[in-house]
Amino acid sequence: MSKRIDRNSSLELLRIISMLFIVMNHYSGEEPWNMKGASLVNVISYQLYKPLGQVGVDIFVLITGYFLASKVDANYAISMKRASKVWLEVWFYSVVVFFAGSFYYSHFSIVNMVKGFLPIVFNNYRFATAYIILVLLAPFINKLLEKLSKREYIVLLIITIFCGEVIPVIGNTTFSLDKGFGDILAVYLVGGYIRRYDIVTKKFHLIFAVIATYLFMLVSILILWKIVGYEGNITRFTYGILPFIMAISIFLIFVEIPSFTNKTINWFASSVFATYLMTENIYADKFIWTELFNTTSYENPLLISGFGLLIAVFLVIITVFVDKFRVLLFNHLKLERRIYRIIDKIVF
């Protein structure tokens, strides 16, 4: 397996797919489905995309680890600038969605305003918060990884994967919750390992792993639905080791795709993080899934499943175009450049 030096459109396409997975997961998880008394076929159609959420998150972080884990910055200011760029985008959408939601629902909350203006401090976006922490710590993590032998790296992977992906499934969340820092740290380390060392795996085995883990997660939802009921935690196994394995398998398939460049793919991929920020919000959740795209009146499983994919594609496209206006605004106001100058003054 050849190692990629530069970003290529095959992995940028995978970045877009990862966000589609996350939005499709929200479709299954946030639509007000009437699970009580639903048939098995309908429950399958309701929960069809639920296993994909954590897979999408893990793929996104794998791509980050693949490109970032091998970098040792000349100074910490570079890492601070990288983190500040992500933070500024998170802050912008948190504030904008708060005001838009407050206006639309004619309800202003001081508590929500504080959370809106301090989204990372109050963990409004669990994944984004953990991701920014990861980017801030990346230079120190990368320096450690640079000094590790392959055997030591494997031991580190075993420890972090066990603590971040295995034991949380049985309720031990000391090291990490789903989408918590421990989880994405393990994924980041795997991305770096794949970049550094050759991993030869037959495509058939990877495809089998993808199908098997997905089906296991979906079946686990159905079994738990029968055992604990529709109000219980029926998605326990859609977090942790199973989506972790599925994400790595998909990632390895895309790493093997010959490198190519497509400006349209790269253009879209550069803004898909905004899709998560605009749709994963208390105001956006309610508006998108209970008002704008409430599909619970449909009973045809094919329609329900098809709508999930179409809505996800639509939301990704719309939010990407919205984000391009945000980029133009930031460039016009020179916000990132101003923050970078402040960082240069305070970071040695």
C-alpha positions as CSV (number, residue, x, y, z in Angstrom):
1,M,0.0,0.0,0.0
2,S,1.5,3.3,-1.0
3,K,1.5,6.2,1.4
4,R,-0.2,9.4,0.4
5,I,1.8,12.5,0.9
6,D,-0.8,15.1,-0.2
7,R,-4.5,15.1,0.3
8,N,-6.4,13.6,-2.6
9,S,-10.0,13.6,-3.7
10,S,-10.6,10.0,-2.8
11,L,-10.3,10.8,0.9
12,E,-12.0,14.1,0.5
13,L,-14.9,12.2,-1.0
14,L,-14.8,10.0,2.1
15,R,-15.0,13.1,4.2
16,I,-18.2,14.0,2.5
17,I,-19.6,10.5,3.0
18,S,-18.7,10.6,6.7
19,M,-20.9,13.7,7.1
20,L,-23.7,12.0,5.1
21,F,-23.5,9.1,7.6
22,I,-23.8,11.5,10.5
23,V,-26.9,13.3,9.1
24,M,-28.5,10.0,8.1
25,N,-28.0,8.9,11.7
26,H,-29.7,12.0,12.9
27,Y,-32.6,11.2,10.6
28,S,-33.0,7.8,12.3
29,G,-32.4,9.2,15.8
30,E,-34.2,12.6,15.8
31,E,-37.4,12.0,13.7
32,P,-40.3,11.5,16.2
33,W,-41.0,7.9,15.1
34,N,-43.9,6.1,16.7
35,M,-42.0,3.0,17.8
36,K,-44.8,1.8,20.1
37,G,-46.7,-0.9,18.3
38,A,-44.7,-0.6,15.1
39,S,-44.0,-3.6,13.0
40,L,-40.6,-5.2,12.7
41,V,-40.2,-4.0,9.1
42,N,-41.1,-0.4,10.1
43,V,-38.7,-0.4,13.0
44,I,-35.9,-1.5,10.7
45,S,-36.7,1.3,8.3
46,Y,-36.8,3.8,11.2
47,Q,-33.4,2.6,12.6
48,L,-31.7,1.8,9.3
49,Y,-29.2,4.6,9.5
50,K,-28.7,4.7,13.2
51,P,-25.5,2.6,13.1
52,L,-23.9,5.1,10.8
53,G,-23.5,8.1,13.1
54,Q,-20.4,7.0,15.1
55,V,-19.0,5.5,11.9
56,G,-19.1,8.9,10.3
57,V,-17.5,10.6,13.3
58,D,-14.7,7.9,13.4
59,I,-14.1,8.3,9.6
60,F,-13.8,12.0,10.0
61,V,-11.2,11.6,12.7
62,L,-9.3,8.9,10.9
63,I,-8.8,11.3,8.0
64,T,-7.5,13.9,10.5
65,G,-5.1,11.4,12.1
66,Y,-3.9,10.2,8.7
67,F,-2.8,13.7,7.7
68,L,-2.0,15.3,11.0
69,A,-0.4,12.6,13.2
70,S,2.8,12.7,11.2
71,K,3.2,16.4,11.5
72,V,5.5,17.9,14.1
73,D,5.0,21.7,14.1
74,A,7.9,24.0,14.4
75,N,6.1,25.9,17.2
76,Y,2.9,25.7,19.1
77,A,1.5,28.8,17.5
78,I,0.8,26.7,14.3
79,S,-1.3,24.2,16.3
80,M,-3.1,27.1,18.1
81,K,-4.0,28.6,14.7
82,R,-5.3,25.2,13.5
83,A,-7.5,24.9,16.6
84,S,-8.6,28.5,16.5
85,K,-9.9,28.1,12.9
86,V,-12.1,25.2,14.0
87,W,-13.2,27.0,17.2
88,L,-14.2,30.2,15.2
89,E,-16.4,28.1,12.9
90,V,-18.0,26.3,15.8
91,W,-18.6,29.6,17.7
92,F,-20.1,31.3,14.6
93,Y,-22.7,28.7,13.9
94,S,-23.5,28.2,17.6
95,V,-24.3,31.9,17.9
96,V,-26.1,32.2,14.5
97,V,-28.3,29.2,15.2
98,F,-29.1,30.4,18.7
99,F,-30.4,33.8,17.5
100,A,-32.2,32.2,14.5
101,G,-33.8,29.7,16.8
102,S,-34.8,32.2,19.4
103,F,-36.4,34.4,16.8
104,Y,-38.2,31.6,15.0
105,Y,-39.6,30.1,18.2
106,S,-40.1,33.5,19.9
107,H,-38.4,32.2,23.0
108,F,-35.3,33.8,24.4
109,S,-33.3,32.0,27.1
110,I,-30.4,33.4,29.0
111,V,-29.1,30.0,29.7
112,N,-29.2,29.0,26.0
113,M,-27.6,32.3,25.1
114,V,-24.6,31.7,27.4
115,K,-24.3,28.2,26.0
116,G,-24.6,29.6,22.5
117,F,-21.8,32.0,23.0
118,L,-19.6,29.5,24.8
119,P,-20.3,26.3,22.9
120,I,-17.0,24.5,23.7
121,V,-17.1,25.4,27.4
122,F,-20.6,24.1,27.8
123,N,-20.1,21.2,25.4
124,N,-22.9,22.2,23.1
125,Y,-21.2,20.1,20.4
126,R,-19.7,17.0,22.0
127,F,-17.8,15.9,18.9
128,A,-16.6,19.4,18.1
129,T,-15.4,20.0,21.7
130,A,-13.5,16.7,21.7
131,Y,-12.1,17.5,18.3
132,I,-10.7,20.9,19.3
133,I,-9.1,19.3,22.4
134,L,-7.5,16.8,20.1
135,V,-6.2,19.5,17.7
136,L,-4.7,21.4,20.7
137,L,-3.0,18.3,22.1
138,A,-1.9,17.0,18.6
139,P,1.6,18.5,18.6
140,F,2.4,16.8,22.0
141,I,0.8,13.6,20.9
142,N,2.7,13.7,17.6
143,K,6.0,14.2,19.3
144,L,5.4,11.2,21.4
145,L,4.3,9.1,18.4
146,E,7.5,10.1,16.6
147,K,9.6,8.5,19.3
148,L,7.6,5.3,19.6
149,S,8.8,2.0,18.0
150,K,6.2,0.0,16.0
151,R,5.8,-2.4,19.0
152,E,5.3,0.5,21.4
153,Y,2.8,2.1,19.0
154,I,0.8,-1.1,18.9
155,V,0.8,-1.3,22.7
156,L,-0.5,2.2,22.9
157,L,-3.2,1.4,20.4
158,I,-4.3,-1.7,22.3
159,I,-4.7,0.4,25.5
160,T,-6.5,3.3,24.0
161,I,-8.8,1.1,21.9
162,F,-9.7,-1.1,24.9
163,C,-10.4,1.9,27.1
164,G,-12.0,4.1,24.5
165,E,-13.9,1.7,22.3
166,V,-14.5,-1.6,24.2
167,I,-15.3,-0.9,27.9
168,P,-17.6,2.1,27.2
169,V,-20.0,-0.4,25.5
170,I,-20.6,-2.1,28.9
171,G,-21.1,1.2,30.6
172,N,-17.6,2.1,31.9
173,T,-17.3,5.6,30.6
174,T,-14.3,6.6,32.8
175,F,-12.0,7.1,29.8
176,S,-14.6,8.2,27.2
177,L,-18.2,8.7,26.4
178,D,-19.4,8.2,22.8
179,K,-17.8,11.0,20.7
180,G,-15.7,11.8,23.8
181,F,-12.0,12.6,23.7
182,G,-10.9,9.1,24.6
183,D,-12.9,7.7,21.7
184,I,-11.5,10.1,19.1
185,L,-8.0,9.8,20.5
186,A,-8.0,6.1,19.8
187,V,-9.3,6.7,16.3
188,Y,-6.7,9.5,15.7
189,L,-3.9,7.1,16.7
190,V,-5.1,4.5,14.3
191,G,-5.2,7.0,11.5
192,G,-1.6,7.9,12.2
193,Y,-0.6,4.2,12.4
194,I,-2.2,3.6,9.0
195,R,-0.2,6.5,7.5
196,R,3.1,5.3,9.0
197,Y,3.0,1.6,8.5
198,D,1.9,-0.6,5.5
199,I,-1.3,-2.5,6.3
200,V,-2.1,-5.1,3.7
201,T,-5.7,-6.3,3.9
202,K,-7.7,-8.0,1.2
203,K,-10.6,-5.9,0.0
204,F,-13.0,-8.8,0.4
205,H,-12.2,-8.9,4.1
206,L,-12.7,-5.2,4.5
207,I,-16.1,-5.3,2.7
208,F,-17.1,-8.3,4.8
209,A,-16.1,-6.4,8.0
210,V,-18.2,-3.4,6.9
211,I,-21.3,-5.5,6.2
212,A,-20.9,-7.7,9.3
213,T,-20.5,-4.9,11.8
214,Y,-23.3,-2.9,10.3
215,L,-25.7,-5.8,10.4
216,F,-24.6,-6.7,13.9
217,M,-25.4,-3.1,15.1
218,L,-28.8,-3.1,13.3
219,V,-29.7,-6.5,14.7
220,S,-28.6,-5.4,18.2
221,I,-31.0,-2.4,18.0
222,L,-33.9,-4.8,17.1
223,I,-33.0,-7.2,19.9
224,L,-32.7,-4.5,22.5
225,W,-36.0,-3.0,21.3
226,K,-37.7,-6.4,22.0
227,I,-35.9,-6.7,25.4
228,V,-36.0,-3.2,26.9
229,G,-38.7,-1.5,24.8
230,Y,-38.7,1.5,22.5
231,E,-38.0,3.9,25.4
232,G,-34.8,2.0,26.5
233,N,-31.3,2.4,25.3
234,I,-31.6,0.3,22.2
235,T,-28.5,1.9,20.5
236,R,-25.9,0.8,23.0
237,F,-23.9,-1.2,20.5
238,T,-23.9,1.5,17.8
239,Y,-21.1,3.2,19.8
240,G,-17.7,1.8,20.6
241,I,-15.9,-1.1,19.0
242,L,-18.3,-2.0,16.2
243,P,-18.6,1.4,14.5
244,F,-14.8,1.7,15.1
245,I,-14.1,-1.5,13.1
246,M,-16.6,-0.5,10.4
247,A,-15.0,3.0,10.0
248,I,-11.5,1.6,9.8
249,S,-12.6,-0.9,7.2
250,I,-14.2,1.8,5.0
251,F,-11.2,4.0,5.5
252,L,-8.8,1.3,4.3
253,I,-10.9,0.7,1.2
254,F,-10.6,4.4,0.3
255,V,-6.9,4.6,1.1
256,E,-6.3,2.0,-1.6
257,I,-8.2,4.0,-4.2
258,P,-5.6,5.6,-6.6
259,S,-5.0,9.2,-5.8
260,F,-6.9,11.7,-8.0
261,T,-7.9,15.4,-7.8
262,N,-11.3,16.7,-8.3
263,K,-11.9,20.4,-7.5
264,T,-15.6,20.0,-7.0
265,I,-15.2,17.2,-4.4
266,N,-12.5,19.2,-2.6
267,W,-14.6,22.3,-2.7
268,F,-17.5,20.5,-1.0
269,A,-15.3,18.6,1.4
270,S,-13.7,21.7,2.8
271,S,-17.1,22.8,4.2
272,V,-18.8,19.6,5.3
273,F,-17.9,20.2,9.0
274,A,-20.4,23.0,8.8
275,T,-23.2,20.5,8.1
276,Y,-22.6,19.0,11.5
277,L,-22.5,22.4,13.2
278,M,-25.7,23.6,11.6
279,T,-27.8,20.5,12.1
280,E,-26.5,19.2,15.5
281,N,-28.2,21.9,17.6
282,I,-31.2,22.0,20.0
283,Y,-32.9,24.5,17.8
284,A,-31.9,22.9,14.5
285,D,-32.9,19.4,15.6
286,K,-36.5,20.4,16.4
287,F,-36.9,22.5,13.2
288,I,-35.3,20.0,10.8
289,W,-36.7,16.8,12.1
290,T,-40.1,17.6,13.5
291,E,-41.2,20.5,11.3
292,L,-39.3,20.7,8.0
293,F,-38.7,17.0,7.3
294,N,-41.2,15.2,9.4
295,T,-41.7,11.9,7.6
296,T,-43.4,10.0,10.3
297,S,-46.7,10.1,8.5
298,Y,-45.3,7.6,5.9
299,E,-45.6,3.9,6.5
300,N,-43.9,2.5,3.4
301,P,-40.4,1.3,4.5
302,L,-38.9,2.0,1.1
303,L,-40.1,5.6,1.2
304,I,-38.9,6.1,4.8
305,S,-35.5,4.7,3.9
306,G,-35.2,6.6,0.7
307,F,-36.2,9.9,2.3
308,G,-33.4,9.5,4.9
309,L,-30.8,9.4,2.1
310,L,-32.3,12.2,0.1
311,I,-32.7,14.5,3.1
312,A,-29.1,13.9,4.1
313,V,-27.8,14.7,0.6
314,F,-30.0,17.8,0.5
315,L,-28.8,19.1,3.9
316,V,-25.2,18.5,3.1
317,I,-25.5,20.5,-0.2
318,I,-27.4,23.3,1.3
319,T,-25.2,23.7,4.4
320,V,-22.0,23.6,2.3
321,F,-23.3,26.5,0.2
322,V,-24.3,28.4,3.3
323,D,-20.8,27.8,4.7
324,K,-19.2,29.3,1.6
325,F,-20.9,32.6,2.5
326,R,-19.5,32.2,6.0
327,V,-16.0,31.8,4.5
328,L,-16.5,34.9,2.3
329,L,-17.6,36.9,5.4
330,F,-14.6,35.7,7.4
331,N,-12.3,36.6,4.6
332,H,-13.9,40.0,4.2
333,L,-13.6,40.7,8.0
334,K,-10.1,39.1,8.1
335,L,-11.2,37.3,11.3
336,E,-8.8,34.4,11.1
337,R,-5.9,36.6,10.2
338,R,-6.7,38.9,13.2
339,I,-6.8,35.9,15.5
340,Y,-3.6,34.5,14.1
341,R,-1.8,37.8,14.9
342,I,-3.0,37.6,18.5
343,I,-1.7,34.0,18.7
344,D,1.7,35.0,17.4
345,K,1.9,37.6,20.1
346,I,1.0,35.4,23.0
347,V,2.5,32.0,22.0
348,F,6.2,31.6,21.9
